[in-house]
Amino acid sequence: MRFALECVKAVRKATGYDFPIFYRFSADEFTTGGVTIEDSKQFAIALEQAGVAVIDVSAGATSAYTSPGPSKEMGTYAELAGEIKQVVNIPVIAVGRINTSEVAEKILREGKADLIAIGRQLIADPDWPRKIAEGKEDDVVPCLSENKECLAKLSMGLPINCTQNDKVGFEYLELDDFPYIQRSKEA
C-alpha cells in the first residue's frame, strides 16, 4: 500500500485538491499469496483518506482474470466493487464483462457500484452508448469476450483488432480505403 499511497500523495500535491484522482486496482488477484478482497478493503479506506475521489475496482493478477472470457458471467467483478463500496464514501466503479445496459443497470440498482466502466464492449461497438440511449439495443454489436484479437494482441505488444469489429485501428480511413474491403475486392 505504501508505494501506491505515496504516488497518490505526490499526484495530489501536484494537482491540488480540486483535481479528481481516480484509482484503479485489482481487489482480488485470485492467486496464492496475492491481494485479497480483505486487503483491498483496507487499501480502499486508505486511498479515500489520501484524497482519491473515485475507486475503479478490477480483479486478477493475470490476463486470464483481468479480462474475463465468455465462460465468466456478465458483471463478474461487480461483487468485488460492492464490497469496496461498503467501506468507502466515495464513488466506486464496477468492471468485468458488462456488455449490456441490463447488466449495467442491475449493478447500479443493487448498489454494488456508482459507475460502470465499459471497455471491450466499446471496442466491439463504439456506438454502444448512443444505441443504448436511443433504445436501439438490438442494433448493438456484442463483444464476445473472446480476447483473441484485443487482449491477446495487446499482451504481445501488437495493435489490437476485434473479431466483431474489423475497423478497429482503421477508424480514420474512409470505407473505400479500408484494407479488409480492398483485399476482398482483389480476391
N, C-alpha and C positions, 0 to 999 in steps of 0.2 A: 504494500500500500504506500510505503514511504515515497518511492520514486514517483508514482502517479500523483500523489498529493503535492509533492514538490513542484511537479510540472504544472498542476492546476494553480498553485500559488504564483508561479512565475508568469503564467498567462494572465491571471487576474491582475497582477501588478502592472503588466504591460498594457492591458486593455482598459483598466478602470472598472468600476462597479456597475456601469450602465451597459456593459457588453455581455450578452448571454453566452455562457460556456456550456456546450453540450458535451457529455462524456459517454462514450460507448464502451462497454466491456462485456466479456463472457461471464454470465452469472454462475454458470456451472461448466467446467471444462470436460466433464464426463470421462475423466481419466484418473487412474490411481495416483494419488499424491497431488492432484490438480486442485484448482479452486472449486469450492462447493458453494451452494446457494447460501449456506450459513455464513461462510466467509464473505460472500458478496453483500449480504445484508449489512454487516459491519462496515464494509467498504462504502456502500451507498450512503450510509449515515455520515461517514467522514467526508465523502465528496460533497454532500449537501452543506455541511459545516464549513468546508473550504470555499464555498461560493459557486459551486456548479449549479446551473439553472435548470438543466434537463438531463435525465439519465436514459440512455438508449441501451436496452437490455438484449444482448445476443447470447450465444452459447457456443460451447465447444472449444477445443484446442487444435483441432484439425479440420480440414475442409469437409470431411465426412459429416461433421456436426454443424459447422458454421453455415453451411448452405444445404439444408435438409433436402433429400431426394424425394422421389414420388412415393416411397414407402412410408414416409412420415406424414402425420395428419396435418391438415391446414391449421395454421396458427400454432404450430408445435411448441414455440417458446413463450407463448402468452402466459402460461402458468408461472414461469420464472419472473416475468415482468410484474405479474400480480403480487408475487411475494416481495419483490423490491418495493412496489408501490405501498405496501402495508407499513413500511418502516421509514418512509420519507414523506415530506410535504411538498416536494417539487414534482413537476410533470415527469412521467415515465413513458417511454416509447416501447412498444412491442414489435417484434420481428419474427420471421420464420414461416415461410410458405403462406403468406397472407395474400392470396391471389384473387379473392372475390370480395365484393362490397359486403356480402352477408357475413363472411368470416370477420372482416374488419369491424363491422357494426356490432357483432356479438361480443367481441373482445372489449369494446368500449362500453357497451351496455352492461356487461358483467363487472365492470370496474377493474379489470385487470391492467388497463393502461389508459393513459390520457391521449396518447397519439399513436398512430400506426405508421411504420416505415415500410414502404413498398420498394423492393429492389428489382429482383429478376423479372417480376411481372411487367415492370416498365421497360425492360429490355425487349421482352416478347411483344408488348403493345404499348408504345409510348403515348398513345392516345387514351389509355385506360381511364385517367381521371375525367377527361371530357366525356367519354362514353358513359361512365357511371353517372356523372352529373346530369347528362341528358336522358337518363333512363334507358340507355341502349346496351345494357349488359349482355344481351345476346350477340352483339357485334364484337365483343371483346375477344381478342386472340389470346388464348390462355397460355401461361407459362406451364410447361410440363415438368419443371423441376428436375430435368434430366442431368443438368450440369455438364453436358458433353461439350458444347461449344462455348459456353460462358466461363464457368469456373475452371474446367479442365485446361482451357487455353490460357486463362489468366494466371493459373498456378505455374504454367510453363513460361510465362513472360511474353506470351503471344497476344495479338489483338483478339478480342472476343468476337464471337458470332452468336447466332441463336437459331436453333432448329425451327423455331416458329416465325422468325423474322429475318429473312435473308438480307435485309437492307442495313442491319446493324453495322456501324462503321462506315457506311456509304451514304448516310443520310443527306450529305451535301450534294450528291450527284443528282442530275435530272434523270428521269426514268429511262430515257434513251441511252444515257451514259452508264447505266447500271451494269457492272461486269457480268453478273449472272445471266441477265437478259441477253447481252451480246453473245455470250458463249452459246446460249441455246439457239440464237439465230444462226450462228455459224455452223451448228451441228446438222 
